[in-house]
Amino acid sequence: MAANEHEGVAAGLAAQIEETVGRAIVGQQRAVQEMLVAVLAGGHVLLEGVPGVAKTLMVRALAASLGREFARVQMTPDLMPSDIVGTYVYDASTTDFRLRRGPIFTQFLLADEINRAPAKTQSALLEGMQERQASIEGVTHPLPPEFTVFATQNPIEFEGTYPLPEAQLDRFMLKVVVEYPSEEEEDGLLRRYYAGFNPQDLAAAGIEPVATEAAIAESRREVASVRVEDEVISYISGITRATREHPAVLLGCSPRASVMLLQASRVLAALRGRDYLIPDDVKQMAPPTLRHRMVLLPEADIEGLGTDDVIAAILASVEVPR
């Protein structure tokens, strides 16, 4: 596999985004990188982390650095589909009905605590995520081409929640786990707030658009030109097939997971300044791409085995192409 390292537009864009978002977020570089991978691949992101680890701030900062419109919806048990997509209201001045658009008509939509909304409301997002359109009283309305859902969920609090069905989980390209910061990062976070950082005023923190539409388009062209050898394609399919054969797995990953892993890995290669894919790219993107597409046996959960443990074991067992 011939080496052809180059500092492309995508690699430069990734560096700019990381530096800009870093003015608001301390640490979490991998989470930010994975979110950018999904954006360039045209996918949606499920963010999982305990409250207070800056999931919302991370999405807002990414939206601001990319120059994207941002809207947030707090998902609650009484939220109706019309609260997401909008509804037609009577306008007395024109004696006609006009569309009052819901928050889904944006570029970056943050669905906060998505598993707190009932299934009917969750499904209102499903059409937008899959078709990039919203149906309101039988009329279909297109969403912006850049429409991206960032949904958050709490990994430990399940009382009063509506777990996402497998079909909806599969619509998320990546499941990004937002961890606690390290001791050094948390110290830096406190110093930043002590110096006057205000998370509600991102402009004052220097968060501004750094990515032009031309740069984003060129980055996507670079992703499309990333070469993939047959051996690496077989490596990707071998990983997803292994999830169906692992003894701790009840439901393994579908062929769609292979496609998502291929796409995400190609974006990562471009962000790293390469026009060819290597197994290390696949290894890094395997956990966020596959972890939400697997269902483990109850015995595995009792033994404390998680999907990331299974993925790690699979990556250690599948032969890596040279």
N, C-alpha and C positions, 0 to 999 in steps of 0.2 A: 504494500500500500504506500504509494508515494507521498512523502510529506510535502505540504504546500501551505505552510503557515503564512498568514497575511493579516494585517490589521485592517479588517473590513469596517464598513459602516456599522454593522450590528455590534461588533466588539466595542467600538467607540461609543455607541448608544448605550450599551450596558454599563460602561464605566461612568458615563454622565448621569444616568439614572441612579446608579448606586451612590454616587457622591451627593446628588441632590436629595434623594430620600434620606440619606444619612444625616442630613441637617436636622431632621425631625425624629428619626428612629436611631437608637443606639443598638448596634448589633443587628441580628436577624438578616444578615446578608444573603444567606441561602434562601430564606423565605421570599425575600424581595426578588432574587434571581428567578425562582420558580414561578412567581407571579408574572414576571416579565416574559418568561417562556410561554406561558399560557396566552398572554395578550398577543404576542407575535404569531402564535399558532392559531389564533382565533378561537381559543377555548375558554371555558369557565372554570372558576376556582372555588373549592370548598376549603375554608380556613377553619382549622380546629385548634382551640387553645382555651385555657381557663380565662375567666374575666381579668382584665387589667394588664394584658401583655401587648397592648397597642395594635390589635388587629384592625380596628376601625381607622386609627391614625395612619396605619401603613397603607391602606387602600386609598385614603384621601391624599396622602403624600404622593403615591404613585400616579393617581389621576391628575394631580396638579403638575407634576413633572412632565407628564405626557400631553398636557393641555386638553384633557378630556373633561366633559361635563360629568358631574358626580351627583348622585342622589342616594339617600339612605332610607330604608324602611325598617322599622322595628317590628318584627314579626311577633304577633300575639295570638292567643287562642280565639279571639273574637274578630280577627282581621278577615275581611271579605275579599273575594277576587276583584271586585270593583275598586277596592282600596289600592290595588296594585296596578290594574290596567286602566282604570278610569270608567266614566259612564257618560251617557248623554243627558243633558239637563235642558230644561225649557228656558228659552230666552224670551222674556216678555217684549223686549224692544223690537225683536225681529219676528215674533210669533212663530218661532221655529226652534228645533232642538239643535244644540251645538255640543260638540265633544269636549268634555273636561278631561284632559289627559291625566293619567296616573303617573306615578314616579317611574314606571317601567320605560317611559319614553325618554331615555337618557343614554349616555354612552357607557358609563360605569355605574352599575347599580349594586349597592351593598344591602343584602338581605340579612339583617342582623338576627341571630338566633332563629334560623330558618326552621328548625325542628319544633318550634313553639307554635307555628301556624298549622291549622288543620289541613288535611290532605287536599281539599277542594281549592284552597288558596295556594298551596304549594304547586298544584297543577297549573295555576294561572301563569306561573313562571316557566313551566315546562315547555309550553308552546313558544314562548319568547326565546328560550335557550336553544331550542332545536331548530325552529323555523325563522327566528328573528322577526316575528310578527306577533301582533296581539289581536284577538278576536273580541269585539265589544258589541253585544246585542246582534250577533250575526254578521257584523261588518269587520273585515280584516284590515288592519292598519300595519304598515311596515315599521319596523324599529330601525334605529340608526345602524349602518353596517358595522360600526365598532362596538355594538352593544355587547357588554360583558357583565356577567353576574359574578360577584364575589359574595358568597354566602358564609356566614359564621355559625359555628355550633360549639357548645360547651361539652367537653368529653366526659364530664363526671356527673352532671346534674340531668337526670332523665325524668324526674317527676313532672307530670303535666306536659310532656312533649309528644310529638307525633313523629316517630322515626321515619326518615326518608326511605321510600321503597327502593329496591335495587335498580329499577328502571330509571328513577330520577338521579340516583347516585351516579349511574353510568353516564349521565349527561355532563357531569363535571369532568373536565379533562384531567385536572390534578386535585389531589387532596393535600393541602400544605399544612403541616403541623407546626404551630408557632410555640416554641419552647420558652421556658423561663430564661431571662438573661443570665450570663455568667456574673460572678462577683464583681469583676472589673467593669463589665458593661453596666451593671446596676449602679455602681459608684459613679460612673460617668453620666448616667441618667439623672441621678440626684444633683450632680454639679450643674448640669444643664438647666434643670428647673430652678436651682438656687440662683443661677445667673439671670433668670427672668424669662425662660422659655415658656411660651403660651401655645398649647396645642390647638387652640381655636383660631390662632392667627398665623397660618402657615406662610403668608407673604412676608411677615416680619422675620421669620426664620430663614428666609431666602429660598423658599420653595417656589419655583417658577417654571414655566414650560421650557424644557431644554431639547425637546424632540420635535422636529418639523415633520409634517406629513410626508415630505419627500424622503427624509431619513428613515421613517418607519417603512415606507414603501420599498426603499432600497434594501433595508434589512430583510424584509420578507422575500425579496428577489434573491438575496444571498442564501437564505434558508432553502429556497427552492432549488438552488444549484449545489447544495451539499450532496456529495456523492456517497453512496452506500454500497459496499461490496456485498456479494451474495453471501459470504460467510457471516457477515454481521447481520444480515436479514435473517438467516437461519438461527443466529444466536438470539435475536429478539423473539422469534416464534418459539424457540426452545424454552425460553424463560416463561412465557405465558402458558405453554402446554404443561410445563412442570407444575404450575399452580393447580391444574386439574387433576394431577396425579399424586399430590402430596397427601400423606395420611392424615394430616390435621385439618384438611380443607374439605368442607361440605360442598361448596360451589366455587369453582375456579373462574379464572378470567376468560372472557369471550374473545373472539377474533378482533372485536373493536378495540380491546385493550392493546393488542399488538399494534394496531394502526396508530393509536394514541401514543404509545411508547416510541414508535418510529418517528412520529412528527415532533414530539417533545425533544427527543434526542438530537434530531437535526437542528432544531432551534438552538439547543445548548451548544452544539458544535460551532454554529455561526457566531454565537455570543462569545465563544472562546477564540474566535479568529481563525477557524479552520473551514475549509470547503470540503471536508470529508469526515465521515463518522467513524469513531473508534469505540471499542467496547466500554471504556471508562465513561463515556457520555451516557451510554445505555444504563450502566450500573447506577449512576447518580440519579437518573430520572425514573428508574424502576419503582422505588418506594412511593413517590407522590403519584405516579400514574396507576399503580396496581393496588395500593393498600385499601381503597374503598370499593374495589371491584371483586373482593373475595369475601366469602362467608365461611368462618371456621366452625368446626364441630363443637358442640357444647363442652365436650371433654377438654378440648384445647383451652377454652376460656377458663375452665375450672383450674387447669394447671398453670394459668398465668401466661399462656402463649398468645402473642398478638400477631397481627398480620405482618408487621415489620419484621418480627422474628422469622416468620415463614419465608418472607422475601429474602432475608439475609441468608437463610439456609439454602434457598434455591440458587441464589447468585454464587454461593460457594460450591454448589454441586454441578451446575451447568458448565460444560467445557467452554472456555473462552477462546475465540479464534485468534490466531497469531497475526 
